[in-house]
Amino acid sequence: TVCDPYLNVFRGLIPPLGGLDLSPILAFLVLNAFTSTAAALPAELPIPEQSKQGLEASLQSTVVTSSQNKWMRRLQGIGSKTTTSAN
């Protein structure tokens, strides 16, 4: 009863062939595509001030590569670039 509304969308597209319902295959493929797309989207959570201070202190004591440095600037908002358009 939970899956039927979702599967009914695909049952309208693919009729049963000889009593075999192939609509769940298409439904799983579409669901997998949406899941993969959602997982590929970047999601950054804000870092609390207390965590930022601890993170900066730990970074100062370790060797940081240039790519790590870029990520840290991005997370801290230092390296964010804003574009302005001419009106």
C-alpha positions in Angstrom: 0.0 0.0 0.0 3.0 2.3 0.6 4.6 1.6 -2.8 1.5 1.4 -5.0 1.1 5.2 -5.5 4.7 5.4 -6.7 4.5 2.3 -8.9 1.1 3.3 -10.4 2.9 6.2 -12.1 5.1 3.6 -14.0 2.3 1.1 -14.5 0.6 3.7 -16.7 3.8 3.9 -18.8 4.6 0.1 -19.0 1.7 -2.2 -19.3 2.1 -5.8 -17.9 3.4 -8.2 -20.4 1.8 -11.7 -20.1 1.0 -11.1 -16.4 4.6 -9.9 -15.6 4.8 -6.4 -14.2 8.0 -4.7 -15.3 7.1 -1.3 -13.9 9.2 -1.8 -10.6 12.3 -2.1 -12.7 11.8 1.4 -14.2 10.7 2.7 -10.8 13.9 1.5 -9.2 16.0 3.0 -12.0 14.3 6.4 -11.6 14.7 6.2 -7.8 18.3 5.3 -8.1 19.0 8.2 -10.5 17.3 10.7 -8.0 19.3 9.2 -5.1 22.6 9.5 -7.0 21.9 13.0 -8.0 21.0 14.1 -4.5 24.1 12.4 -3.1 26.3 14.3 -5.7 25.0 17.7 -4.6 27.3 19.5 -2.3 26.0 20.1 1.2 28.0 22.2 3.6 26.9 22.7 7.1 27.8 25.8 9.0 30.6 25.4 11.5 30.0 26.9 15.0 32.5 29.5 16.2 33.9 27.2 18.9 34.6 24.5 16.3 36.2 27.1 13.9 38.6 28.2 16.6 39.6 24.6 17.4 39.9 23.8 13.7 42.2 26.8 13.1 44.4 25.9 16.1 44.8 22.3 14.8 45.6 23.5 11.3 48.3 25.8 12.5 50.1 22.9 14.2 50.0 20.7 11.1 51.3 20.9 7.5 48.5 21.9 5.2 48.5 21.3 1.5 47.3 24.0 -1.0 44.1 22.1 -1.7 43.4 21.7 2.0 44.1 25.4 2.4 41.6 26.3 -0.4 38.9 24.1 1.3 39.5 25.8 4.6 39.2 29.2 3.1 36.0 28.1 1.4 34.5 26.7 4.6 35.4 29.8 6.5 34.0 32.1 3.8 37.3 33.9 3.3 37.8 32.8 -0.3 34.2 33.3 -1.4 34.0 35.5 -4.5 30.9 37.4 -5.4 30.2 38.5 -8.9 28.4 41.8 -9.6 26.6 42.4 -12.9 26.6 45.8 -14.6 23.1 47.3 -14.9 
